């Protein structure tokens, strides 16, 4: 499964690295888990993009953690103002994914 995820990531991106807001990395208020999930969200979004459309399950699979870990980390990131999320729903009203906007610490301070 690990190679499959790397393949998916490399198909979407022409590079093998991920850009992450340095201020998020050194933010002492964020847990290591939240920083890691932010990094995975940055990877999914790709270079130069400030948002991604993905489910908690997809993030959990990419990160190798449980869905509940992703949910807790995203709540922490939202509370800190590092990300914002918009729920997406199908025709039946069921939530299918979220659009996650990667605000980051730098943008948060400039706003």
DOTI-826433 format. One record per atom (N, C-alpha, C): x, y, z; residue number from 1; atom name; residue in one letter; chain. Coordinates in Angstrom, 1 decimal. Layout:
DOTI-826433
+--------+--------+--------+-----+----+---+---+
:      x :      y :      z :   k :  a : r : c :
+--------+--------+--------+-----+----+---+---+
:      X :      Y :      Z : NUM : CA : a : A :
...
+--------+--------+--------+-----+----+---+---+
end
This chain:
DOTI-826433
+--------+--------+--------+-----+----+---+---+
:      x :      y :      z :   k :  a : r : c :
+--------+--------+--------+-----+----+---+---+
:    0.8 :   -1.2 :    0.0 :   1 :  N : x : A :
:    0.0 :    0.0 :    0.0 :   1 : CA : x : A :
:    0.9 :    1.3 :    0.0 :   1 :  C : x : A :
:    2.0 :    1.2 :    0.7 :   2 :  N : x : A :
:    2.9 :    2.4 :    0.7 :   2 : CA : x : A :
:    3.3 :    2.8 :   -0.7 :   2 :  C : x : A :
:    3.7 :    1.9 :   -1.5 :   3 :  N : x : A :
:    4.1 :    2.3 :   -2.9 :   3 : CA : x : A :
:    3.0 :    2.8 :   -3.7 :   3 :  C : x : A :
:    1.8 :    2.3 :   -3.5 :   4 :  N : x : A :
:    0.6 :    2.8 :   -4.2 :   4 : CA : x : A :
:    0.4 :    4.3 :   -3.8 :   4 :  C : x : A :
:    0.5 :    4.7 :   -2.6 :   5 :  N : x : A :
:    0.3 :    6.0 :   -2.1 :   5 : CA : x : A :
:    1.3 :    6.9 :   -2.7 :   5 :  C : x : A :
:    2.6 :    6.5 :   -2.7 :   6 :  N : x : A :
:    3.7 :    7.3 :   -3.3 :   6 : CA : x : A :
:    3.4 :    7.5 :   -4.8 :   6 :  C : x : A :
:    2.9 :    6.4 :   -5.5 :   7 :  N : x : A :
:    2.6 :    6.5 :   -6.9 :   7 : CA : x : A :
:    1.5 :    7.5 :   -7.2 :   7 :  C : x : A :
:    0.5 :    7.5 :   -6.3 :   8 :  N : x : A :
:   -0.6 :    8.5 :   -6.5 :   8 : CA : x : A :
:   -0.1 :    9.9 :   -6.3 :   8 :  C : x : A :
:    0.7 :   10.1 :   -5.3 :   9 :  N : x : A :
:    1.3 :   11.4 :   -5.1 :   9 : CA : x : A :
:    2.1 :   11.9 :   -6.3 :   9 :  C : x : A :
:    3.0 :   11.0 :   -6.8 :  10 :  N : x : A :
:    3.9 :   11.4 :   -7.8 :  10 : CA : x : A :
:    3.1 :   11.6 :   -9.2 :  10 :  C : x : A :
:    2.0 :   10.9 :   -9.4 :  11 :  N : x : A :
:    1.2 :   11.1 :  -10.6 :  11 : CA : x : A :
:    0.7 :   12.5 :  -10.6 :  11 :  C : x : A :
:    0.3 :   13.0 :   -9.4 :  12 :  N : x : A :
:   -0.3 :   14.4 :   -9.3 :  12 : CA : x : A :
:    0.7 :   15.5 :   -9.3 :  12 :  C : x : A :
:    1.9 :   15.2 :   -8.9 :  13 :  N : x : A :
:    2.9 :   16.2 :   -8.8 :  13 : CA : x : A :
:    4.2 :   15.8 :   -9.7 :  13 :  C : x : A :
:    4.8 :   16.8 :  -10.2 :  14 :  N : x : A :
:    6.0 :   16.6 :  -10.9 :  14 : CA : x : A :
:    7.3 :   16.7 :  -10.1 :  14 :  C : x : A :
:    7.2 :   16.5 :   -8.8 :  15 :  N : x : A :
:    8.3 :   16.6 :   -7.9 :  15 : CA : x : A :
:    8.1 :   15.6 :   -6.7 :  15 :  C : x : A :
:    9.1 :   15.5 :   -5.9 :  16 :  N : x : A :
:    9.1 :   14.5 :   -4.9 :  16 : CA : x : A :
:    9.2 :   15.1 :   -3.5 :  16 :  C : x : A :
:    8.9 :   16.4 :   -3.4 :  17 :  N : x : A :
:    9.0 :   17.1 :   -2.1 :  17 : CA : x : A :
:    7.7 :   17.8 :   -1.8 :  17 :  C : x : A :
:    7.5 :   18.2 :   -0.6 :  18 :  N : x : A :
:    6.3 :   18.9 :   -0.1 :  18 : CA : x : A :
:    6.8 :   20.2 :    0.6 :  18 :  C : x : A :
:    6.1 :   21.3 :    0.2 :  19 :  N : x : A :
:    6.4 :   22.6 :    0.9 :  19 : CA : x : A :
:    5.5 :   22.8 :    2.0 :  19 :  C : x : A :
:    6.0 :   23.1 :    3.2 :  20 :  N : x : A :
:    5.2 :   23.2 :    4.4 :  20 : CA : x : A :
:    5.6 :   24.6 :    5.0 :  20 :  C : x : A :
:    4.6 :   25.3 :    5.5 :  21 :  N : x : A :
:    4.8 :   26.6 :    6.2 :  21 : CA : x : A :
:    5.8 :   26.4 :    7.4 :  21 :  C : x : A :
:    6.9 :   27.0 :    7.3 :  22 :  N : x : A :
:    7.9 :   26.9 :    8.4 :  22 : CA : x : A :
:    7.4 :   27.3 :    9.8 :  22 :  C : x : A :
:    6.5 :   28.3 :    9.8 :  23 :  N : x : A :
:    6.0 :   28.7 :   11.1 :  23 : CA : x : A :
:    5.1 :   27.6 :   11.7 :  23 :  C : x : A :
:    4.4 :   26.8 :   10.9 :  24 :  N : x : A :
:    3.6 :   25.7 :   11.4 :  24 : CA : x : A :
:    4.6 :   24.7 :   12.0 :  24 :  C : x : A :
:    5.7 :   24.4 :   11.4 :  25 :  N : x : A :
:    6.6 :   23.4 :   11.9 :  25 : CA : x : A :
:    7.2 :   23.8 :   13.3 :  25 :  C : x : A :
:    7.4 :   25.1 :   13.5 :  26 :  N : x : A :
:    8.0 :   25.5 :   14.8 :  26 : CA : x : A :
:    7.0 :   26.0 :   15.8 :  26 :  C : x : A :
:    5.7 :   26.0 :   15.4 :  27 :  N : x : A :
:    4.7 :   26.4 :   16.3 :  27 : CA : x : A :
:    4.6 :   25.5 :   17.6 :  27 :  C : x : A :
:    5.0 :   26.1 :   18.7 :  28 :  N : x : A :
:    5.0 :   25.3 :   19.9 :  28 : CA : x : A :
:    3.6 :   24.9 :   20.5 :  28 :  C : x : A :
:    2.6 :   25.6 :   20.0 :  29 :  N : x : A :
:    1.2 :   25.3 :   20.4 :  29 : CA : x : A :
:    0.6 :   24.1 :   19.7 :  29 :  C : x : A :
:    1.2 :   23.7 :   18.6 :  30 :  N : x : A :
:    0.7 :   22.5 :   17.9 :  30 : CA : x : A :
:    1.4 :   21.2 :   18.3 :  30 :  C : x : A :
:    0.6 :   20.2 :   18.4 :  31 :  N : x : A :
:    1.2 :   18.9 :   18.6 :  31 : CA : x : A :
:    2.0 :   18.3 :   17.4 :  31 :  C : x : A :
:    2.8 :   17.4 :   17.6 :  32 :  N : x : A :
:    3.5 :   16.8 :   16.5 :  32 : CA : x : A :
:    2.6 :   16.1 :   15.5 :  32 :  C : x : A :
:    1.5 :   15.5 :   16.1 :  33 :  N : x : A :
:    0.5 :   14.9 :   15.2 :  33 : CA : x : A :
:   -0.2 :   15.9 :   14.3 :  33 :  C : x : A :
:   -0.5 :   17.1 :   14.8 :  34 :  N : x : A :
:   -1.2 :   18.1 :   14.0 :  34 : CA : x : A :
:   -0.2 :   18.6 :   13.0 :  34 :  C : x : A :
:    1.0 :   18.8 :   13.3 :  35 :  N : x : A :
:    2.0 :   19.2 :   12.3 :  35 : CA : x : A :
:    2.2 :   18.2 :   11.2 :  35 :  C : x : A :
:    2.2 :   16.9 :   11.6 :  36 :  N : x : A :
:    2.3 :   15.9 :   10.6 :  36 : CA : x : A :
:    1.1 :   15.8 :    9.7 :  36 :  C : x : A :
:   -0.1 :   15.9 :   10.2 :  37 :  N : x : A :
:   -1.3 :   15.9 :    9.4 :  37 : CA : x : A :
:   -1.3 :   17.2 :    8.5 :  37 :  C : x : A :
:   -0.8 :   18.3 :    9.0 :  38 :  N : x : A :
:   -0.7 :   19.5 :    8.1 :  38 : CA : x : A :
:    0.2 :   19.2 :    7.0 :  38 :  C : x : A :
:    1.3 :   18.6 :    7.2 :  39 :  N : x : A :
:    2.3 :   18.2 :    6.2 :  39 : CA : x : A :
:    1.7 :   17.3 :    5.2 :  39 :  C : x : A :
:    0.9 :   16.3 :    5.6 :  40 :  N : x : A :
:    0.2 :   15.4 :    4.7 :  40 : CA : x : A :
:   -0.8 :   16.2 :    3.8 :  40 :  C : x : A :
:   -1.5 :   17.1 :    4.4 :  41 :  N : x : A :
:   -2.5 :   17.9 :    3.7 :  41 : CA : x : A :
:   -1.7 :   18.8 :    2.6 :  41 :  C : x : A :
:   -0.6 :   19.3 :    3.0 :  42 :  N : x : A :
:    0.2 :   20.1 :    2.0 :  42 : CA : x : A :
:    0.7 :   19.1 :    0.9 :  42 :  C : x : A :
:    1.0 :   17.9 :    1.2 :  43 :  N : x : A :
:    1.4 :   16.9 :    0.2 :  43 : CA : x : A :
:    0.3 :   16.7 :   -0.8 :  43 :  C : x : A :
:   -0.9 :   16.5 :   -0.2 :  44 :  N : x : A :
:   -2.1 :   16.2 :   -1.1 :  44 : CA : x : A :
:   -2.5 :   17.4 :   -1.9 :  44 :  C : x : A :
:   -2.3 :   18.6 :   -1.3 :  45 :  N : x : A :
:   -2.7 :   19.8 :   -2.1 :  45 : CA : x : A :
:   -1.7 :   20.0 :   -3.2 :  45 :  C : x : A :
:   -0.4 :   19.7 :   -3.0 :  46 :  N : x : A :
:    0.6 :   19.9 :   -4.0 :  46 : CA : x : A :
:    1.2 :   21.3 :   -4.0 :  46 :  C : x : A :
:    2.3 :   21.4 :   -4.6 :  47 :  N : x : A :
:    3.1 :   22.6 :   -4.6 :  47 : CA : x : A :
:    2.3 :   23.8 :   -5.2 :  47 :  C : x : A :
:    2.3 :   24.9 :   -4.5 :  48 :  N : x : A :
:    1.6 :   26.1 :   -5.1 :  48 : CA : x : A :
:    0.1 :   26.1 :   -4.9 :  48 :  C : x : A :
:   -0.5 :   25.1 :   -4.2 :  49 :  N : x : A :
:   -1.9 :   25.1 :   -4.0 :  49 : CA : x : A :
:   -2.1 :   25.4 :   -2.5 :  49 :  C : x : A :
:   -3.2 :   26.1 :   -2.2 :  50 :  N : x : A :
:   -3.5 :   26.4 :   -0.8 :  50 : CA : x : A :
:   -4.7 :   25.7 :   -0.3 :  50 :  C : x : A :
:   -5.2 :   24.7 :   -1.1 :  51 :  N : x : A :
:   -6.4 :   24.0 :   -0.7 :  51 : CA : x : A :
:   -6.3 :   22.6 :   -1.3 :  51 :  C : x : A :
:   -7.1 :   21.7 :   -0.7 :  52 :  N : x : A :
:   -7.2 :   20.3 :   -1.3 :  52 : CA : x : A :
:   -8.6 :   19.8 :   -0.9 :  52 :  C : x : A :
:   -9.1 :   18.9 :   -1.7 :  53 :  N : x : A :
:  -10.4 :   18.4 :   -1.6 :  53 : CA : x : A :
:  -10.2 :   16.9 :   -1.3 :  53 :  C : x : A :
:  -10.4 :   16.5 :    0.0 :  54 :  N : x : A :
:  -10.1 :   15.1 :    0.3 :  54 : CA : x : A :
:  -10.9 :   14.7 :    1.5 :  54 :  C : x : A :
:  -11.1 :   13.4 :    1.7 :  55 :  N : x : A :
:  -11.8 :   12.9 :    2.9 :  55 : CA : x : A :
:  -10.8 :   12.6 :    4.0 :  55 :  C : x : A :
:  -11.3 :   12.5 :    5.2 :  56 :  N : x : A :
:  -10.5 :   12.1 :    6.4 :  56 : CA : x : A :
:   -9.9 :   10.8 :    6.2 :  56 :  C : x : A :
:  -10.6 :    9.9 :    5.5 :  57 :  N : x : A :
:  -10.1 :    8.5 :    5.2 :  57 : CA : x : A :
:   -8.9 :    8.6 :    4.3 :  57 :  C : x : A :
:   -8.9 :    9.4 :    3.3 :  58 :  N : x : A :
:   -7.8 :    9.5 :    2.4 :  58 : CA : x : A :
:   -6.6 :   10.1 :    3.1 :  58 :  C : x : A :
:   -6.8 :   11.1 :    3.9 :  59 :  N : x : A :
:   -5.7 :   11.7 :    4.7 :  59 : CA : x : A :
:   -5.1 :   10.6 :    5.7 :  59 :  C : x : A :
:   -6.0 :    9.9 :    6.3 :  60 :  N : x : A :
:   -5.6 :    8.8 :    7.3 :  60 : CA : x : A :
:   -4.7 :    7.8 :    6.6 :  60 :  C : x : A :
:   -5.2 :    7.4 :    5.4 :  61 :  N : x : A :
:   -4.5 :    6.3 :    4.6 :  61 : CA : x : A :
:   -3.1 :    6.9 :    4.2 :  61 :  C : x : A :
:   -3.0 :    8.1 :    3.8 :  62 :  N : x : A :
:   -1.7 :    8.7 :    3.4 :  62 : CA : x : A :
:   -0.8 :    8.8 :    4.5 :  62 :  C : x : A :
:   -1.3 :    9.2 :    5.7 :  63 :  N : x : A :
:   -0.5 :    9.4 :    6.9 :  63 : CA : x : A :
:   -0.2 :    8.1 :    7.7 :  63 :  C : x : A :
:   -1.0 :    7.1 :    7.4 :  64 :  N : x : A :
:   -0.8 :    5.8 :    8.2 :  64 : CA : x : A :
:   -1.3 :    5.9 :    9.6 :  64 :  C : x : A :
:   -2.4 :    6.7 :    9.8 :  65 :  N : x : A :
:   -3.0 :    6.9 :   11.1 :  65 : CA : x : A :
:   -4.5 :    6.6 :   10.9 :  65 :  C : x : A :
:   -5.2 :    6.6 :   12.1 :  66 :  N : x : A :
:   -6.6 :    6.4 :   12.0 :  66 : CA : x : A :
:   -7.4 :    7.6 :   11.6 :  66 :  C : x : A :
:   -8.6 :    7.4 :   11.2 :  67 :  N : x : A :
:   -9.5 :    8.5 :   10.8 :  67 : CA : x : A :
:   -9.7 :    9.4 :   12.0 :  67 :  C : x : A :
:   -9.8 :    8.9 :   13.2 :  68 :  N : x : A :
:  -10.1 :    9.7 :   14.4 :  68 : CA : x : A :
:   -8.9 :   10.6 :   14.7 :  68 :  C : x : A :
:   -7.7 :   10.1 :   14.4 :  69 :  N : x : A :
:   -6.4 :   10.9 :   14.6 :  69 : CA : x : A :
:   -6.5 :   12.1 :   13.7 :  69 :  C : x : A :
:   -6.9 :   11.9 :   12.5 :  70 :  N : x : A :
:   -7.0 :   13.0 :   11.5 :  70 : CA : x : A :
:   -8.0 :   14.0 :   12.0 :  70 :  C : x : A :
:   -9.1 :   13.5 :   12.4 :  71 :  N : x : A :
:  -10.2 :   14.4 :   12.9 :  71 : CA : x : A :
:   -9.7 :   15.3 :   14.0 :  71 :  C : x : A :
:   -9.1 :   14.6 :   15.0 :  72 :  N : x : A :
:   -8.5 :   15.4 :   16.2 :  72 : CA : x : A :
:   -7.5 :   16.4 :   15.7 :  72 :  C : x : A :
:   -6.6 :   16.0 :   14.9 :  73 :  N : x : A :
:   -5.5 :   16.9 :   14.4 :  73 : CA : x : A :
:   -6.1 :   18.1 :   13.6 :  73 :  C : x : A :
:   -7.1 :   17.8 :   12.8 :  74 :  N : x : A :
:   -7.7 :   18.9 :   12.0 :  74 : CA : x : A :
:   -8.4 :   19.9 :   12.9 :  74 :  C : x : A :
:   -9.1 :   19.4 :   14.0 :  75 :  N : x : A :
:   -9.7 :   20.2 :   14.9 :  75 : CA : x : A :
:   -8.7 :   21.1 :   15.6 :  75 :  C : x : A :
:   -7.6 :   20.6 :   15.9 :  76 :  N : x : A :
:   -6.5 :   21.3 :   16.5 :  76 : CA : x : A :
:   -6.0 :   22.4 :   15.6 :  76 :  C : x : A :
:   -5.8 :   22.0 :   14.3 :  77 :  N : x : A :
:   -5.3 :   22.9 :   13.3 :  77 : CA : x : A :
:   -6.3 :   24.1 :   13.0 :  77 :  C : x : A :
:   -7.6 :   23.7 :   13.0 :  78 :  N : x : A :
:   -8.6 :   24.7 :   12.8 :  78 : CA : x : A :
:   -8.7 :   25.7 :   14.0 :  78 :  C : x : A :
:   -8.6 :   25.2 :   15.2 :  79 :  N : x : A :
:   -8.6 :   26.0 :   16.4 :  79 : CA : x : A :
:   -7.4 :   27.0 :   16.4 :  79 :  C : x : A :
:   -6.3 :   26.5 :   15.9 :  80 :  N : x : A :
:   -5.1 :   27.4 :   15.9 :  80 : CA : x : A :
:   -5.2 :   28.3 :   14.7 :  80 :  C : x : A :
:   -6.1 :   28.2 :   13.8 :  81 :  N : x : A :
:   -6.2 :   29.0 :   12.6 :  81 : CA : x : A :
:   -5.3 :   28.7 :   11.4 :  81 :  C : x : A :
:   -4.8 :   27.5 :   11.5 :  82 :  N : x : A :
:   -3.8 :   27.1 :   10.4 :  82 : CA : x : A :
:   -4.5 :   26.5 :    9.2 :  82 :  C : x : A :
:   -5.7 :   25.9 :    9.4 :  83 :  N : x : A :
:   -6.5 :   25.5 :    8.3 :  83 : CA : x : A :
:   -8.0 :   25.9 :    8.5 :  83 :  C : x : A :
:   -8.7 :   26.0 :    7.4 :  84 :  N : x : A :
:  -10.2 :   26.1 :    7.5 :  84 : CA : x : A :
:  -10.7 :   25.0 :    6.6 :  84 :  C : x : A :
:  -11.9 :   24.5 :    7.0 :  85 :  N : x : A :
:  -12.5 :   23.4 :    6.2 :  85 : CA : x : A :
:  -13.9 :   23.7 :    5.9 :  85 :  C : x : A :
:  -14.3 :   23.3 :    4.7 :  86 :  N : x : A :
:  -15.7 :   23.4 :    4.2 :  86 : CA : x : A :
:  -16.2 :   22.0 :    3.9 :  86 :  C : x : A :
:  -17.3 :   21.6 :    4.5 :  87 :  N : x : A :
:  -17.8 :   20.2 :    4.2 :  87 : CA : x : A :
:  -18.5 :   20.2 :    2.8 :  87 :  C : x : A :
:  -18.3 :   19.1 :    2.1 :  88 :  N : x : A :
:  -19.0 :   18.8 :    0.8 :  88 : CA : x : A :
:  -20.0 :   17.7 :    1.0 :  88 :  C : x : A :
:  -21.1 :   17.8 :    0.4 :  89 :  N : x : A :
:  -22.2 :   16.8 :    0.6 :  89 : CA : x : A :
:  -22.6 :   16.3 :   -0.8 :  89 :  C : x : A :
:  -23.1 :   15.0 :   -0.8 :  90 :  N : x : A :
:  -23.7 :   14.4 :   -2.0 :  90 : CA : x : A :
:  -25.1 :   14.8 :   -2.1 :  90 :  C : x : A :
:  -25.8 :   14.3 :   -3.2 :  91 :  N : x : A :
:  -27.2 :   14.7 :   -3.4 :  91 : CA : x : A :
:  -28.1 :   14.2 :   -2.3 :  91 :  C : x : A :
:  -27.7 :   13.2 :   -1.6 :  92 :  N : x : A :
:  -28.5 :   12.7 :   -0.5 :  92 : CA : x : A :
:  -28.3 :   13.4 :    0.9 :  92 :  C : x : A :
:  -27.4 :   14.4 :    0.8 :  93 :  N : x : A :
:  -27.1 :   15.1 :    2.0 :  93 : CA : x : A :
:  -26.0 :   14.5 :    2.9 :  93 :  C : x : A :
:  -25.4 :   13.4 :    2.4 :  94 :  N : x : A :
:  -24.3 :   12.8 :    3.2 :  94 : CA : x : A :
:  -23.0 :   13.6 :    2.9 :  94 :  C : x : A :
:  -22.2 :   13.8 :    4.0 :  95 :  N : x : A :
:  -20.9 :   14.4 :    3.8 :  95 : CA : x : A :
:  -20.0 :   13.5 :    3.1 :  95 :  C : x : A :
:  -19.3 :   13.9 :    2.0 :  96 :  N : x : A :
:  -18.4 :   13.1 :    1.3 :  96 : CA : x : A :
:  -17.0 :   13.4 :    1.4 :  96 :  C : x : A :
:  -16.7 :   14.7 :    1.7 :  97 :  N : x : A :
:  -15.3 :   15.1 :    1.9 :  97 : CA : x : A :
:  -15.3 :   16.6 :    2.4 :  97 :  C : x : A :
:  -14.1 :   17.1 :    2.5 :  98 :  N : x : A :
:  -14.0 :   18.5 :    2.9 :  98 : CA : x : A :
:  -13.1 :   19.2 :    1.9 :  98 :  C : x : A :
:  -13.3 :   20.5 :    1.7 :  99 :  N : x : A :
:  -12.3 :   21.3 :    1.1 :  99 : CA : x : A :
:  -11.5 :   21.9 :    2.2 :  99 :  C : x : A :
:  -10.2 :   21.6 :    2.3 : 100 :  N : x : A :
:   -9.4 :   22.1 :    3.3 : 100 : CA : x : A :
:   -8.5 :   23.2 :    2.8 : 100 :  C : x : A :
:   -8.6 :   24.4 :    3.4 : 101 :  N : x : A :
:   -7.8 :   25.5 :    2.9 : 101 : CA : x : A :
:   -6.6 :   25.6 :    3.9 : 101 :  C : x : A :
:   -5.4 :   25.6 :    3.3 : 102 :  N : x : A :
:   -4.2 :   25.7 :    4.1 : 102 : CA : x : A :
:   -3.8 :   27.1 :    4.3 : 102 :  C : x : A :
:   -4.2 :   27.6 :    5.4 : 103 :  N : x : A :
:   -4.0 :   29.0 :    5.7 : 103 : CA : x : A :
:   -2.5 :   29.2 :    6.2 : 103 :  C : x : A :
:   -2.0 :   28.4 :    7.1 : 104 :  N : x : A :
:   -0.7 :   28.5 :    7.6 : 104 : CA : x : A :
:   -0.5 :   29.6 :    8.5 : 104 :  C : x : A :
:    0.6 :   29.6 :    9.2 : 105 :  N : x : A :
:    0.8 :   30.7 :   10.2 : 105 : CA : x : A :
:    1.1 :   32.0 :    9.6 : 105 :  C : x : A :
:    1.9 :   32.0 :    8.5 : 106 :  N : x : A :
:    2.4 :   33.2 :    7.9 : 106 : CA : x : A :
:    1.2 :   34.0 :    7.4 : 106 :  C : x : A :
:    0.3 :   33.3 :    6.6 : 107 :  N : x : A :
:   -0.9 :   34.0 :    6.1 : 107 : CA : x : A :
:   -1.8 :   34.5 :    7.2 : 107 :  C : x : A :
:   -1.9 :   33.7 :    8.3 : 108 :  N : x : A :
:   -2.8 :   34.0 :    9.4 : 108 : CA : x : A :
:   -2.3 :   35.4 :   10.0 : 108 :  C : x : A :
:   -1.0 :   35.6 :   10.2 : 109 :  N : x : A :
:   -0.5 :   36.8 :   10.8 : 109 : CA : x : A :
:   -0.7 :   38.0 :    9.9 : 109 :  C : x : A :
:   -0.6 :   37.8 :    8.5 : 110 :  N : x : A :
:   -0.8 :   38.9 :    7.6 : 110 : CA : x : A :
:   -2.2 :   39.4 :    7.4 : 110 :  C : x : A :
:   -3.2 :   38.5 :    7.7 : 111 :  N : x : A :
:   -4.6 :   38.8 :    7.5 : 111 : CA : x : A :
:   -5.1 :   39.8 :    8.5 : 111 :  C : x : A :
+--------+--------+--------+-----+----+---+---+
end
